[in-house]
């Protein structure tokens, strides 16, 4: 059987799965959210990604998986390819709609006309162009196109007005990442499989040999710098990247408070949002936030008065050796959230090497990053999201999302050698907490083996790579480029 092909006798199995998971999903909403009907006019409520809501999100994932497979089966291979070939057209319409802020010129309640949008936008945008773009957007669920030349918002398009952070995420992808993605073949042709951030497809898309981070920090490009910060907030809050998955997602932070305690150093931690959350939950831990000078200055000023005695802010470049820390018997945790994925293996290794130099037996590194699953280990929708994000890293920065074996290869390439000791993936998140220790040292938290929380997705990894994999996944980001983490 060709990989990915659905056998004909699976048709009724898919229908059965659809029916069962749809009922579970619907019953959860009725019982726990008090909403008796669900429609496009009255969509399902947002259900937080918490352990108690796991049944809802599991049935939702199963429902989407079965629905997508059924569409694939009914279309057949030729139509499936043709549908794929047109996906870029949606992004093209999004580019125009976002650039000219069509959504902002449509009332949240009621309707307007294409002519009125064109008049409000100006800039040479004609009524005919607005009509074509809006009707195309409506065909894939963005805006409601109404006969007679009218248009209104639906629940999806309204978010572009009511949630400026998610609007920023959409803008970033449509107007910056999309042109970069179109230039990936040209970047490969020009630079090969480059490890350098200034040889990425993004640089080619703007006609310069410069990294995206460097470009965003130029004085005349502050708009994109700010847009990037808002976009990161847009995907972090309340969803699979929410910092709550770090704090309450199953990693045994509470054990770090015992014995001699630990200092938790957030490397590239932005203004310290994650650390502030951890500090509130774990009062016996000490913390330090490291990032660019201007970023940690913002964090220090924003830090709550009650937390200041336990949170230090230090300017530090993570491509250089760690500064000395005031610890005696205390262990140190170096926490890196959404850091390594921004960098190719060459520079990810350098970041880990700078941490490895001073690592002691009771210290550890915790990476908060995506773990790309092996084929078939996740539902295809989840697997697709992981690979989508991997390609985003490639086109924008020549970075990458990694498998466990790729993380292990980096660990084994530094001196002293390190090893991936444990992987904890919160069930409702899409980032894992990857615990790294000195090679040969048993991964312990104050003398206790970190064999923990099977239900929340902990896997154990030996020195040769993986002998288990997460069954659960996580969570936000900076590197000093933005004020978000």
Helices and strands as residue ranges (DSSP letters): G 8-10, H 11-28, I 29-33, G 51-53, H 54-85, H 87-99, G 103-105, E 111-113, H 114-121, H 127-139, E 144-146, E 150-152, H 159-162, H 164-172, I 173-177, H 178-182, H 184-191, G 197-199, H 201-206, H 212-216, G 219-221, H 222-236, H 244-248, G 253-257, E 262-267, H 273-281, E 286-291, H 293-302, G 305-310, E 311-315, E 331-337, G 340-342, H 345-356, E 364-369, H 380-397, H 404-413, E 418-425, E 432-438, E 444-445, E 448-449, G 454-456, E 458-460
